[in-house]
Amino acid sequence: MIAHIDIGSSLKQMVRSGQITLGGYRNKKIYGTLHCSSGKRMKIENRVFFKDEEEAVLSGYRPCAHCMPEQYKHWKNAQFTA
């Protein structure tokens, strides 16, 4: 997990190289695509980035219901069966 405030101007380069594929909201521990309109509205100091979905899940984040509805549905069902 990488905080947005720690990246600086190299964000675009990291996205292009594949080092970052998902974004997250630190306060609610939600991750989603980099194109999610919900994610684009958050403050920079609350934004984090992940290399992949596995890293996000291992960091304790859940999928965004807006941009990742299928993953969110699986996550939510797992919460009720656990």
mmCIF file of the N, C-alpha and C atoms, coordinates in Angstrom:
data_MODEL
# 
_entry.id   MODEL 
# 
loop_
_atom_site.group_PDB 
_atom_site.id 
_atom_site.type_symbol 
_atom_site.label_atom_id 
_atom_site.label_alt_id 
_atom_site.label_comp_id 
_atom_site.label_asym_id 
_atom_site.label_entity_id 
_atom_site.label_seq_id 
_atom_site.pdbx_PDB_ins_code 
_atom_site.Cartn_x 
_atom_site.Cartn_y 
_atom_site.Cartn_z 
_atom_site.occupancy 
_atom_site.B_iso_or_equiv 
_atom_site.pdbx_formal_charge 
_atom_site.auth_seq_id 
_atom_site.auth_comp_id 
_atom_site.auth_asym_id 
_atom_site.auth_atom_id 
_atom_site.pdbx_PDB_model_num 
ATOM 1   N N  . MET A 1 1  ? 0.848   -1.171  0.000   1.00 0.00 ? 1  MET A N  1 
ATOM 2   C CA . MET A 1 1  ? 0.000   0.000   0.000   1.00 0.00 ? 1  MET A CA 1 
ATOM 3   C C  . MET A 1 1  ? 0.894   1.235   0.000   1.00 0.00 ? 1  MET A C  1 
ATOM 4   N N  . ILE A 1 2  ? 0.543   2.183   -0.852  1.00 0.00 ? 2  ILE A N  1 
ATOM 5   C CA . ILE A 1 2  ? 1.296   3.420   -0.964  1.00 0.00 ? 2  ILE A CA 1 
ATOM 6   C C  . ILE A 1 2  ? 0.331   4.592   -0.781  1.00 0.00 ? 2  ILE A C  1 
ATOM 7   N N  . ALA A 1 3  ? 0.635   5.508   0.113   1.00 0.00 ? 3  ALA A N  1 
ATOM 8   C CA . ALA A 1 3  ? -0.188  6.695   0.304   1.00 0.00 ? 3  ALA A CA 1 
ATOM 9   C C  . ALA A 1 3  ? 0.058   7.680   -0.835  1.00 0.00 ? 3  ALA A C  1 
ATOM 10  N N  . HIS A 1 4  ? -0.991  8.340   -1.285  1.00 0.00 ? 4  HIS A N  1 
ATOM 11  C CA . HIS A 1 4  ? -0.880  9.299   -2.379  1.00 0.00 ? 4  HIS A CA 1 
ATOM 12  C C  . HIS A 1 4  ? 0.086   10.429  -2.028  1.00 0.00 ? 4  HIS A C  1 
ATOM 13  N N  . ILE A 1 5  ? 0.050   10.896  -0.800  1.00 0.00 ? 5  ILE A N  1 
ATOM 14  C CA . ILE A 1 5  ? 0.925   12.010  -0.416  1.00 0.00 ? 5  ILE A CA 1 
ATOM 15  C C  . ILE A 1 5  ? 2.396   11.609  -0.422  1.00 0.00 ? 5  ILE A C  1 
ATOM 16  N N  . ASP A 1 6  ? 2.688   10.304  -0.381  1.00 0.00 ? 6  ASP A N  1 
ATOM 17  C CA . ASP A 1 6  ? 4.073   9.828   -0.413  1.00 0.00 ? 6  ASP A CA 1 
ATOM 18  C C  . ASP A 1 6  ? 4.615   9.653   -1.835  1.00 0.00 ? 6  ASP A C  1 
ATOM 19  N N  . ILE A 1 7  ? 3.742   9.656   -2.830  1.00 0.00 ? 7  ILE A N  1 
ATOM 20  C CA . ILE A 1 7  ? 4.157   9.395   -4.203  1.00 0.00 ? 7  ILE A CA 1 
ATOM 21  C C  . ILE A 1 7  ? 4.692   10.639  -4.895  1.00 0.00 ? 7  ILE A C  1 
ATOM 22  N N  . GLY A 1 8  ? 3.991   11.743  -4.732  1.00 0.00 ? 8  GLY A N  1 
ATOM 23  C CA . GLY A 1 8  ? 4.408   12.960  -5.406  1.00 0.00 ? 8  GLY A CA 1 
ATOM 24  C C  . GLY A 1 8  ? 4.062   12.934  -6.878  1.00 0.00 ? 8  GLY A C  1 
ATOM 25  N N  . SER A 1 9  ? 4.985   13.363  -7.710  1.00 0.00 ? 9  SER A N  1 
ATOM 26  C CA . SER A 1 9  ? 4.713   13.510  -9.145  1.00 0.00 ? 9  SER A CA 1 
ATOM 27  C C  . SER A 1 9  ? 4.907   12.225  -9.935  1.00 0.00 ? 9  SER A C  1 
ATOM 28  N N  . SER A 1 10 ? 5.299   11.144  -9.322  1.00 0.00 ? 10 SER A N  1 
ATOM 29  C CA . SER A 1 10 ? 5.560   9.899   -10.059 1.00 0.00 ? 10 SER A CA 1 
ATOM 30  C C  . SER A 1 10 ? 4.332   8.999   -10.183 1.00 0.00 ? 10 SER A C  1 
ATOM 31  N N  . LEU A 1 11 ? 3.148   9.476   -9.826  1.00 0.00 ? 11 LEU A N  1 
ATOM 32  C CA . LEU A 1 11 ? 1.932   8.665   -9.866  1.00 0.00 ? 11 LEU A CA 1 
ATOM 33  C C  . LEU A 1 11 ? 1.649   8.138   -11.275 1.00 0.00 ? 11 LEU A C  1 
ATOM 34  N N  . LYS A 1 12 ? 1.654   9.015   -12.272 1.00 0.00 ? 12 LYS A N  1 
ATOM 35  C CA . LYS A 1 12 ? 1.358   8.577   -13.639 1.00 0.00 ? 12 LYS A CA 1 
ATOM 36  C C  . LYS A 1 12 ? 2.350   7.523   -14.112 1.00 0.00 ? 12 LYS A C  1 
ATOM 37  N N  . GLN A 1 13 ? 3.592   7.711   -13.794 1.00 0.00 ? 13 GLN A N  1 
ATOM 38  C CA . GLN A 1 13 ? 4.628   6.754   -14.195 1.00 0.00 ? 13 GLN A CA 1 
ATOM 39  C C  . GLN A 1 13 ? 4.385   5.385   -13.540 1.00 0.00 ? 13 GLN A C  1 
ATOM 40  N N  . MET A 1 14 ? 3.993   5.396   -12.268 1.00 0.00 ? 14 MET A N  1 
ATOM 41  C CA . MET A 1 14 ? 3.739   4.141   -11.551 1.00 0.00 ? 14 MET A CA 1 
ATOM 42  C C  . MET A 1 14 ? 2.508   3.425   -12.108 1.00 0.00 ? 14 MET A C  1 
ATOM 43  N N  . VAL A 1 15 ? 1.497   4.178   -12.524 1.00 0.00 ? 15 VAL A N  1 
ATOM 44  C CA . VAL A 1 15 ? 0.302   3.581   -13.132 1.00 0.00 ? 15 VAL A CA 1 
ATOM 45  C C  . VAL A 1 15 ? 0.668   2.972   -14.479 1.00 0.00 ? 15 VAL A C  1 
ATOM 46  N N  . ARG A 1 16 ? 1.403   3.709   -15.295 1.00 0.00 ? 16 ARG A N  1 
ATOM 47  C CA . ARG A 1 16 ? 1.794   3.218   -16.622 1.00 0.00 ? 16 ARG A CA 1 
ATOM 48  C C  . ARG A 1 16 ? 2.659   1.961   -16.540 1.00 0.00 ? 16 ARG A C  1 
ATOM 49  N N  . SER A 1 17 ? 3.520   1.891   -15.528 1.00 0.00 ? 17 SER A N  1 
ATOM 50  C CA . SER A 1 17 ? 4.412   0.738   -15.398 1.00 0.00 ? 17 SER A CA 1 
ATOM 51  C C  . SER A 1 17 ? 3.734   -0.464  -14.739 1.00 0.00 ? 17 SER A C  1 
ATOM 52  N N  . GLY A 1 18 ? 2.514   -0.286  -14.219 1.00 0.00 ? 18 GLY A N  1 
ATOM 53  C CA . GLY A 1 18 ? 1.792   -1.384  -13.593 1.00 0.00 ? 18 GLY A CA 1 
ATOM 54  C C  . GLY A 1 18 ? 2.073   -1.558  -12.112 1.00 0.00 ? 18 GLY A C  1 
ATOM 55  N N  . GLN A 1 19 ? 2.839   -0.643  -11.518 1.00 0.00 ? 19 GLN A N  1 
ATOM 56  C CA . GLN A 1 19 ? 3.106   -0.723  -10.082 1.00 0.00 ? 19 GLN A CA 1 
ATOM 57  C C  . GLN A 1 19 ? 1.863   -0.370  -9.270  1.00 0.00 ? 19 GLN A C  1 
ATOM 58  N N  . ILE A 1 20 ? 0.944   0.373   -9.881  1.00 0.00 ? 20 ILE A N  1 
ATOM 59  C CA . ILE A 1 20 ? -0.324  0.750   -9.247  1.00 0.00 ? 20 ILE A CA 1 
ATOM 60  C C  . ILE A 1 20 ? -1.454  0.382   -10.198 1.00 0.00 ? 20 ILE A C  1 
ATOM 61  N N  . THR A 1 21 ? -2.435  -0.397  -9.709  1.00 0.00 ? 21 THR A N  1 
ATOM 62  C CA . THR A 1 21 ? -3.587  -0.758  -10.537 1.00 0.00 ? 21 THR A CA 1 
ATOM 63  C C  . THR A 1 21 ? -4.918  -0.432  -9.864  1.00 0.00 ? 21 THR A C  1 
ATOM 64  N N  . LEU A 1 22 ? -4.893  -0.222  -8.553  1.00 0.00 ? 22 LEU A N  1 
ATOM 65  C CA . LEU A 1 22 ? -6.119  0.063   -7.805  1.00 0.00 ? 22 LEU A CA 1 
ATOM 66  C C  . LEU A 1 22 ? -5.893  1.222   -6.833  1.00 0.00 ? 22 LEU A C  1 
ATOM 67  N N  . GLY A 1 23 ? -6.974  1.928   -6.533  1.00 0.00 ? 23 GLY A N  1 
ATOM 68  C CA . GLY A 1 23 ? -6.912  2.997   -5.548  1.00 0.00 ? 23 GLY A CA 1 
ATOM 69  C C  . GLY A 1 23 ? -7.771  2.637   -4.350  1.00 0.00 ? 23 GLY A C  1 
ATOM 70  N N  . GLY A 1 24 ? -7.513  3.294   -3.223  1.00 0.00 ? 24 GLY A N  1 
ATOM 71  C CA . GLY A 1 24 ? -8.282  2.996   -2.023  1.00 0.00 ? 24 GLY A CA 1 
ATOM 72  C C  . GLY A 1 24 ? -8.562  4.228   -1.195  1.00 0.00 ? 24 GLY A C  1 
ATOM 73  N N  . TYR A 1 25 ? -9.568  4.106   -0.332  1.00 0.00 ? 25 TYR A N  1 
ATOM 74  C CA . TYR A 1 25 ? -9.974  5.162   0.587   1.00 0.00 ? 25 TYR A CA 1 
ATOM 75  C C  . TYR A 1 25 ? -9.590  4.710   1.994   1.00 0.00 ? 25 TYR A C  1 
ATOM 76  N N  . ARG A 1 26 ? -8.586  5.362   2.556   1.00 0.00 ? 26 ARG A N  1 
ATOM 77  C CA . ARG A 1 26 ? -8.012  4.959   3.834   1.00 0.00 ? 26 ARG A CA 1 
ATOM 78  C C  . ARG A 1 26 ? -9.030  4.945   4.979   1.00 0.00 ? 26 ARG A C  1 
ATOM 79  N N  . ASN A 1 27 ? -9.908  5.937   5.050   1.00 0.00 ? 27 ASN A N  1 
ATOM 80  C CA . ASN A 1 27 ? -10.832 6.060   6.186   1.00 0.00 ? 27 ASN A CA 1 
ATOM 81  C C  . ASN A 1 27 ? -11.828 4.907   6.289   1.00 0.00 ? 27 ASN A C  1 
ATOM 82  N N  . LYS A 1 28 ? -12.388 4.488   5.176   1.00 0.00 ? 28 LYS A N  1 
ATOM 83  C CA . LYS A 1 28 ? -13.403 3.418   5.188   1.00 0.00 ? 28 LYS A CA 1 
ATOM 84  C C  . LYS A 1 28 ? -12.848 2.073   4.736   1.00 0.00 ? 28 LYS A C  1 
ATOM 85  N N  . LYS A 1 29 ? -11.547 2.046   4.359   1.00 0.00 ? 29 LYS A N  1 
ATOM 86  C CA . LYS A 1 29 ? -10.888 0.822   3.907   1.00 0.00 ? 29 LYS A CA 1 
ATOM 87  C C  . LYS A 1 29 ? -11.622 0.187   2.723   1.00 0.00 ? 29 LYS A C  1 
ATOM 88  N N  . ILE A 1 30 ? -11.795 0.996   1.663   1.00 0.00 ? 30 ILE A N  1 
ATOM 89  C CA . ILE A 1 30 ? -12.450 0.561   0.434   1.00 0.00 ? 30 ILE A CA 1 
ATOM 90  C C  . ILE A 1 30 ? -11.446 0.700   -0.704  1.00 0.00 ? 30 ILE A C  1 
ATOM 91  N N  . TYR A 1 31 ? -11.401 -0.281  -1.611  1.00 0.00 ? 31 TYR A N  1 
ATOM 92  C CA . TYR A 1 31 ? -10.548 -0.153  -2.796  1.00 0.00 ? 31 TYR A CA 1 
ATOM 93  C C  . TYR A 1 31 ? -11.391 -0.284  -4.051  1.00 0.00 ? 31 TYR A C  1 
ATOM 94  N N  . GLY A 1 32 ? -10.903 0.321   -5.135  1.00 0.00 ? 32 GLY A N  1 
ATOM 95  C CA . GLY A 1 32 ? -11.619 0.258   -6.402  1.00 0.00 ? 32 GLY A CA 1 
ATOM 96  C C  . GLY A 1 32 ? -10.701 0.591   -7.569  1.00 0.00 ? 32 GLY A C  1 
ATOM 97  N N  . THR A 1 33 ? -11.297 0.706   -8.732  1.00 0.00 ? 33 THR A N  1 
ATOM 98  C CA . THR A 1 33 ? -10.533 0.999   -9.939  1.00 0.00 ? 33 THR A CA 1 
ATOM 99  C C  . THR A 1 33 ? -10.034 2.442   -9.897  1.00 0.00 ? 33 THR A C  1 
ATOM 100 N N  . LEU A 1 34 ? -9.044  2.718   -10.710 1.00 0.00 ? 34 LEU A N  1 
ATOM 101 C CA . LEU A 1 34 ? -8.496  4.079   -10.770 1.00 0.00 ? 34 LEU A CA 1 
ATOM 102 C C  . LEU A 1 34 ? -9.439  5.039   -11.491 1.00 0.00 ? 34 LEU A C  1 
ATOM 103 N N  . HIS A 1 35 ? -10.448 4.512   -12.184 1.00 0.00 ? 35 HIS A N  1 
ATOM 104 C CA . HIS A 1 35 ? -11.387 5.340   -12.933 1.00 0.00 ? 35 HIS A CA 1 
ATOM 105 C C  . HIS A 1 35 ? -12.705 5.560   -12.197 1.00 0.00 ? 35 HIS A C  1 
ATOM 106 N N  . CYS A 1 36 ? -12.828 5.082   -10.995 1.00 0.00 ? 36 CYS A N  1 
ATOM 107 C CA . CYS A 1 36 ? -14.072 5.171   -10.228 1.00 0.00 ? 36 CYS A CA 1 
ATOM 108 C C  . CYS A 1 36 ? -14.380 6.632   -9.879  1.00 0.00 ? 36 CYS A C  1 
ATOM 109 N N  . SER A 1 37 ? -15.598 7.058   -10.170 1.00 0.00 ? 37 SER A N  1 
ATOM 110 C CA . SER A 1 37 ? -15.975 8.440   -9.876  1.00 0.00 ? 37 SER A CA 1 
ATOM 111 C C  . SER A 1 37 ? -16.029 8.702   -8.370  1.00 0.00 ? 37 SER A C  1 
ATOM 112 N N  . SER A 1 38 ? -16.343 7.689   -7.588  1.00 0.00 ? 38 SER A N  1 
ATOM 113 C CA . SER A 1 38 ? -16.346 7.861   -6.125  1.00 0.00 ? 38 SER A CA 1 
ATOM 114 C C  . SER A 1 38 ? -14.935 8.103   -5.614  1.00 0.00 ? 38 SER A C  1 
ATOM 115 N N  . GLY A 1 39 ? -13.984 7.365   -6.139  1.00 0.00 ? 39 GLY A N  1 
ATOM 116 C CA . GLY A 1 39 ? -12.597 7.500   -5.715  1.00 0.00 ? 39 GLY A CA 1 
ATOM 117 C C  . GLY A 1 39 ? -11.981 8.830   -6.113  1.00 0.00 ? 39 GLY A C  1 
ATOM 118 N N  . LYS A 1 40 ? -12.400 9.363   -7.227  1.00 0.00 ? 40 LYS A N  1 
ATOM 119 C CA . LYS A 1 40 ? -11.847 10.629  -7.704  1.00 0.00 ? 40 LYS A CA 1 
ATOM 120 C C  . LYS A 1 40 ? -12.260 11.808  -6.833  1.00 0.00 ? 40 LYS A C  1 
ATOM 121 N N  . ARG A 1 41 ? -13.333 11.656  -6.052  1.00 0.00 ? 41 ARG A N  1 
ATOM 122 C CA . ARG A 1 41 ? -13.817 12.750  -5.208  1.00 0.00 ? 41 ARG A CA 1 
ATOM 123 C C  . ARG A 1 41 ? -13.129 12.828  -3.845  1.00 0.00 ? 41 ARG A C  1 
ATOM 124 N N  . MET A 1 42 ? -12.389 11.822  -3.464  1.00 0.00 ? 42 MET A N  1 
ATOM 125 C CA . MET A 1 42 ? -11.797 11.811  -2.121  1.00 0.00 ? 42 MET A CA 1 
ATOM 126 C C  . MET A 1 42 ? -10.595 12.745  -2.026  1.00 0.00 ? 42 MET A C  1 
ATOM 127 N N  . LYS A 1 43 ? -10.312 13.165  -0.833  1.00 0.00 ? 43 LYS A N  1 
ATOM 128 C CA . LYS A 1 43 ? -9.154  14.024  -0.585  1.00 0.00 ? 43 LYS A CA 1 
ATOM 129 C C  . LYS A 1 43 ? -7.868  13.230  -0.780  1.00 0.00 ? 43 LYS A C  1 
ATOM 130 N N  . ILE A 1 44 ? -6.841  13.896  -1.258  1.00 0.00 ? 44 ILE A N  1 
ATOM 131 C CA . ILE A 1 44 ? -5.557  13.245  -1.530  1.00 0.00 ? 44 ILE A CA 1 
ATOM 132 C C  . ILE A 1 44 ? -4.980  12.595  -0.277  1.00 0.00 ? 44 ILE A C  1 
ATOM 133 N N  . GLU A 1 45 ? -5.130  13.224  0.869   1.00 0.00 ? 45 GLU A N  1 
ATOM 134 C CA . GLU A 1 45 ? -4.544  12.664  2.088   1.00 0.00 ? 45 GLU A CA 1 
ATOM 135 C C  . GLU A 1 45 ? -5.220  11.371  2.544   1.00 0.00 ? 45 GLU A C  1 
ATOM 136 N N  . ASN A 1 46 ? -6.415  11.068  2.000   1.00 0.00 ? 46 ASN A N  1 
ATOM 137 C CA . ASN A 1 46 ? -7.126  9.833   2.347   1.00 0.00 ? 46 ASN A CA 1 
ATOM 138 C C  . ASN A 1 46 ? -6.964  8.754   1.288   1.00 0.00 ? 46 ASN A C  1 
ATOM 139 N N  . ARG A 1 47 ? -6.228  9.035   0.219   1.00 0.00 ? 47 ARG A N  1 
ATOM 140 C CA . ARG A 1 47 ? -6.100  8.136   -0.917  1.00 0.00 ? 47 ARG A CA 1 
ATOM 141 C C  . ARG A 1 47 ? -4.851  7.261   -0.785  1.00 0.00 ? 47 ARG A C  1 
ATOM 142 N N  . VAL A 1 48 ? -5.018  5.978   -1.062  1.00 0.00 ? 48 VAL A N  1 
ATOM 143 C CA . VAL A 1 48 ? -3.901  5.028   -1.089  1.00 0.00 ? 48 VAL A CA 1 
ATOM 144 C C  . VAL A 1 48 ? -3.972  4.232   -2.385  1.00 0.00 ? 48 VAL A C  1 
ATOM 145 N N  . PHE A 1 49 ? -2.876  3.585   -2.729  1.00 0.00 ? 49 PHE A N  1 
ATOM 146 C CA . PHE A 1 49 ? -2.824  2.810   -3.967  1.00 0.00 ? 49 PHE A CA 1 
ATOM 147 C C  . PHE A 1 49 ? -2.277  1.421   -3.710  1.00 0.00 ? 49 PHE A C  1 
ATOM 148 N N  . PHE A 1 50 ? -2.710  0.482   -4.560  1.00 0.00 ? 50 PHE A N  1 
ATOM 149 C CA . PHE A 1 50 ? -2.300  -0.910  -4.449  1.00 0.00 ? 50 PHE A CA 1 
ATOM 150 C C  . PHE A 1 50 ? -1.827  -1.432  -5.797  1.00 0.00 ? 50 PHE A C  1 
ATOM 151 N N  . LYS A 1 51 ? -0.925  -2.400  -5.751  1.00 0.00 ? 51 LYS A N  1 
ATOM 152 C CA . LYS A 1 51 ? -0.449  -3.048  -6.983  1.00 0.00 ? 51 LYS A CA 1 
ATOM 153 C C  . LYS A 1 51 ? -1.530  -3.934  -7.560  1.00 0.00 ? 51 LYS A C  1 
ATOM 154 N N  . ASP A 1 52 ? -2.234  -4.662  -6.692  1.00 0.00 ? 52 ASP A N  1 
ATOM 155 C CA . ASP A 1 52 ? -3.269  -5.572  -7.173  1.00 0.00 ? 52 ASP A CA 1 
ATOM 156 C C  . ASP A 1 52 ? -4.320  -5.793  -6.093  1.00 0.00 ? 52 ASP A C  1 
ATOM 157 N N  . GLU A 1 53 ? -5.337  -6.557  -6.451  1.00 0.00 ? 53 GLU A N  1 
ATOM 158 C CA . GLU A 1 53 ? -6.444  -6.826  -5.541  1.00 0.00 ? 53 GLU A CA 1 
ATOM 159 C C  . GLU A 1 53 ? -5.994  -7.618  -4.313  1.00 0.00 ? 53 GLU A C  1 
ATOM 160 N N  . GLU A 1 54 ? -5.065  -8.524  -4.506  1.00 0.00 ? 54 GLU A N  1 
ATOM 161 C CA . GLU A 1 54 ? -4.563  -9.330  -3.388  1.00 0.00 ? 54 GLU A CA 1 
ATOM 162 C C  . GLU A 1 54 ? -3.940  -8.434  -2.313  1.00 0.00 ? 54 GLU A C  1 
ATOM 163 N N  . GLU A 1 55 ? -3.151  -7.458  -2.730  1.00 0.00 ? 55 GLU A N  1 
ATOM 164 C CA . GLU A 1 55 ? -2.524  -6.543  -1.774  1.00 0.00 ? 55 GLU A CA 1 
ATOM 165 C C  . GLU A 1 55 ? -3.581  -5.746  -1.016  1.00 0.00 ? 55 GLU A C  1 
ATOM 166 N N  . ALA A 1 56 ? -4.618  -5.311  -1.716  1.00 0.00 ? 56 ALA A N  1 
ATOM 167 C CA . ALA A 1 56 ? -5.689  -4.544  -1.069  1.00 0.00 ? 56 ALA A CA 1 
ATOM 168 C C  . ALA A 1 56 ? -6.415  -5.380  -0.019  1.00 0.00 ? 56 ALA A C  1 
ATOM 169 N N  . VAL A 1 57 ? -6.741  -6.610  -0.376  1.00 0.00 ? 57 VAL A N  1 
ATOM 170 C CA . VAL A 1 57 ? -7.455  -7.504  0.555   1.00 0.00 ? 57 VAL A CA 1 
ATOM 171 C C  . VAL A 1 57 ? -6.577  -7.837  1.760   1.00 0.00 ? 57 VAL A C  1 
ATOM 172 N N  . LEU A 1 58 ? -5.299  -8.112  1.521   1.00 0.00 ? 58 LEU A N  1 
ATOM 173 C CA . LEU A 1 58 ? -4.384  -8.412  2.625   1.00 0.00 ? 58 LEU A CA 1 
ATOM 174 C C  . LEU A 1 58 ? -4.193  -7.213  3.552   1.00 0.00 ? 58 LEU A C  1 
ATOM 175 N N  . SER A 1 59 ? -4.425  -6.016  3.027   1.00 0.00 ? 59 SER A N  1 
ATOM 176 C CA . SER A 1 59 ? -4.324  -4.801  3.849   1.00 0.00 ? 59 SER A CA 1 
ATOM 177 C C  . SER A 1 59 ? -5.617  -4.509  4.584   1.00 0.00 ? 59 SER A C  1 
ATOM 178 N N  . GLY A 1 60 ? -6.634  -5.351  4.403   1.00 0.00 ? 60 GLY A N  1 
ATOM 179 C CA . GLY A 1 60 ? -7.890  -5.199  5.134   1.00 0.00 ? 60 GLY A CA 1 
ATOM 180 C C  . GLY A 1 60 ? -8.923  -4.334  4.445   1.00 0.00 ? 60 GLY A C  1 
ATOM 181 N N  . TYR A 1 61 ? -8.789  -4.111  3.145   1.00 0.00 ? 61 TYR A N  1 
ATOM 182 C CA . TYR A 1 61 ? -9.728  -3.283  2.393   1.00 0.00 ? 61 TYR A CA 1 
ATOM 183 C C  . TYR A 1 61 ? -10.782 -4.149  1.729   1.00 0.00 ? 61 TYR A C  1 
ATOM 184 N N  . ARG A 1 62 ? -11.945 -3.561  1.463   1.00 0.00 ? 62 ARG A N  1 
ATOM 185 C CA . ARG A 1 62 ? -13.035 -4.257  0.789   1.00 0.00 ? 62 ARG A CA 1 
ATOM 186 C C  . ARG A 1 62 ? -13.289 -3.611  -0.569  1.00 0.00 ? 62 ARG A C  1 
ATOM 187 N N  . PRO A 1 63 ? -13.905 -4.342  -1.523  1.00 0.00 ? 63 PRO A N  1 
ATOM 188 C CA . PRO A 1 63 ? -14.169 -3.786  -2.852  1.00 0.00 ? 63 PRO A CA 1 
ATOM 189 C C  . PRO A 1 63 ? -15.225 -2.679  -2.824  1.00 0.00 ? 63 PRO A C  1 
ATOM 190 N N  . CYS A 1 64 ? -15.111 -1.761  -3.748  1.00 0.00 ? 64 CYS A N  1 
ATOM 191 C CA . CYS A 1 64 ? -16.075 -0.673  -3.917  1.00 0.00 ? 64 CYS A CA 1 
ATOM 192 C C  . CYS A 1 64 ? -17.342 -1.221  -4.580  1.00 0.00 ? 64 CYS A C  1 
ATOM 193 N N  . ALA A 1 65 ? -18.497 -0.897  -4.028  1.00 0.00 ? 65 ALA A N  1 
ATOM 194 C CA . ALA A 1 65 ? -19.763 -1.366  -4.594  1.00 0.00 ? 65 ALA A CA 1 
ATOM 195 C C  . ALA A 1 65 ? -20.089 -0.656  -5.891  1.00 0.00 ? 65 ALA A C  1 
ATOM 196 N N  . HIS A 1 66 ? -19.544 0.523   -6.094  1.00 0.00 ? 66 HIS A N  1 
ATOM 197 C CA . HIS A 1 66 ? -19.852 1.313   -7.284  1.00 0.00 ? 66 HIS A CA 1 
ATOM 198 C C  . HIS A 1 66 ? -19.104 0.825   -8.520  1.00 0.00 ? 66 HIS A C  1 
ATOM 199 N N  . CYS A 1 67 ? -17.790 0.675   -8.429  1.00 0.00 ? 67 CYS A N  1 
ATOM 200 C CA . CYS A 1 67 ? -16.996 0.330   -9.614  1.00 0.00 ? 67 CYS A CA 1 
ATOM 201 C C  . CYS A 1 67 ? -16.629 -1.156  -9.696  1.00 0.00 ? 67 CYS A C  1 
ATOM 202 N N  . MET A 1 68 ? -16.835 -1.912  -8.622  1.00 0.00 ? 68 MET A N  1 
ATOM 203 C CA . MET A 1 68 ? -16.515 -3.344  -8.613  1.00 0.00 ? 68 MET A CA 1 
ATOM 204 C C  . MET A 1 68 ? -17.693 -4.127  -8.031  1.00 0.00 ? 68 MET A C  1 
ATOM 205 N N  . PRO A 1 69 ? -18.864 -4.050  -8.674  1.00 0.00 ? 69 PRO A N  1 
ATOM 206 C CA . PRO A 1 69 ? -20.072 -4.649  -8.081  1.00 0.00 ? 69 PRO A CA 1 
ATOM 207 C C  . PRO A 1 69 ? -19.993 -6.160  -7.871  1.00 0.00 ? 69 PRO A C  1 
ATOM 208 N N  . GLU A 1 70 ? -19.375 -6.893  -8.795  1.00 0.00 ? 70 GLU A N  1 
ATOM 209 C CA . GLU A 1 70 ? -19.282 -8.351  -8.633  1.00 0.00 ? 70 GLU A CA 1 
ATOM 210 C C  . GLU A 1 70 ? -18.394 -8.727  -7.442  1.00 0.00 ? 70 GLU A C  1 
ATOM 211 N N  . GLN A 1 71 ? -17.231 -8.084  -7.327  1.00 0.00 ? 71 GLN A N  1 
ATOM 212 C CA . GLN A 1 71 ? -16.335 -8.360  -6.209  1.00 0.00 ? 71 GLN A CA 1 
ATOM 213 C C  . GLN A 1 71 ? -16.995 -7.958  -4.888  1.00 0.00 ? 71 GLN A C  1 
ATOM 214 N N  . TYR A 1 72 ? -17.725 -6.843  -4.903  1.00 0.00 ? 72 TYR A N  1 
ATOM 215 C CA . TYR A 1 72 ? -18.417 -6.385  -3.698  1.00 0.00 ? 72 TYR A CA 1 
ATOM 216 C C  . TYR A 1 72 ? -19.482 -7.403  -3.279  1.00 0.00 ? 72 TYR A C  1 
ATOM 217 N N  . LYS A 1 73 ? -20.214 -7.925  -4.265  1.00 0.00 ? 73 LYS A N  1 
ATOM 218 C CA . LYS A 1 73 ? -21.260 -8.905  -3.971  1.00 0.00 ? 73 LYS A CA 1 
ATOM 219 C C  . LYS A 1 73 ? -20.667 -10.151 -3.308  1.00 0.00 ? 73 LYS A C  1 
ATOM 220 N N  . HIS A 1 74 ? -19.538 -10.629 -3.830  1.00 0.00 ? 74 HIS A N  1 
ATOM 221 C CA . HIS A 1 74 ? -18.865 -11.796 -3.233  1.00 0.00 ? 74 HIS A CA 1 
ATOM 222 C C  . HIS A 1 74 ? -18.382 -11.479 -1.825  1.00 0.00 ? 74 HIS A C  1 
ATOM 223 N N  . TRP A 1 75 ? -17.816 -10.294 -1.639  1.00 0.00 ? 75 TRP A N  1 
ATOM 224 C CA . TRP A 1 75 ? -17.334 -9.883  -0.313  1.00 0.00 ? 75 TRP A CA 1 
ATOM 225 C C  . TRP A 1 75 ? -18.488 -9.814  0.674   1.00 0.00 ? 75 TRP A C  1 
ATOM 226 N N  . LYS A 1 76 ? -19.601 -9.197  0.252   1.00 0.00 ? 76 LYS A N  1 
ATOM 227 C CA . LYS A 1 76 ? -20.759 -9.037  1.142   1.00 0.00 ? 76 LYS A CA 1 
ATOM 228 C C  . LYS A 1 76 ? -21.355 -10.395 1.509   1.00 0.00 ? 76 LYS A C  1 
ATOM 229 N N  . ASN A 1 77 ? -21.469 -11.286 0.548   1.00 0.00 ? 77 ASN A N  1 
ATOM 230 C CA . ASN A 1 77 ? -22.002 -12.633 0.838   1.00 0.00 ? 77 ASN A CA 1 
ATOM 231 C C  . ASN A 1 77 ? -21.096 -13.368 1.818   1.00 0.00 ? 77 ASN A C  1 
ATOM 232 N N  . ALA A 1 78 ? -19.796 -13.194 1.684   1.00 0.00 ? 78 ALA A N  1 
ATOM 233 C CA . ALA A 1 78 ? -18.863 -13.851 2.587   1.00 0.00 ? 78 ALA A CA 1 
ATOM 234 C C  . ALA A 1 78 ? -19.002 -13.317 4.016   1.00 0.00 ? 78 ALA A C  1 
ATOM 235 N N  . GLN A 1 79 ? -19.412 -12.063 4.167   1.00 0.00 ? 79 GLN A N  1 
ATOM 236 C CA . GLN A 1 79 ? -19.591 -11.476 5.489   1.00 0.00 ? 79 GLN A CA 1 
ATOM 237 C C  . GLN A 1 79 ? -20.755 -12.113 6.226   1.00 0.00 ? 79 GLN A C  1 
ATOM 238 N N  . PHE A 1 80 ? -21.805 -12.460 5.478   1.00 0.00 ? 80 PHE A N  1 
ATOM 239 C CA . PHE A 1 80 ? -23.000 -13.045 6.098   1.00 0.00 ? 80 PHE A CA 1 
ATOM 240 C C  . PHE A 1 80 ? -22.848 -14.535 6.375   1.00 0.00 ? 80 PHE A C  1 
ATOM 241 N N  . THR A 1 81 ? -21.980 -15.221 5.629   1.00 0.00 ? 81 THR A N  1 
ATOM 242 C CA . THR A 1 81 ? -21.810 -16.647 5.845   1.00 0.00 ? 81 THR A CA 1 
ATOM 243 C C  . THR A 1 81 ? -20.711 -16.949 6.863   1.00 0.00 ? 81 THR A C  1 
ATOM 244 N N  . ALA A 1 82 ? -19.939 -15.954 7.203   1.00 0.00 ? 82 ALA A N  1 
ATOM 245 C CA . ALA A 1 82 ? -18.812 -16.182 8.138   1.00 0.00 ? 82 ALA A CA 1 
ATOM 246 C C  . ALA A 1 82 ? -19.240 -16.180 9.561   1.00 0.00 ? 82 ALA A C  1 
# 
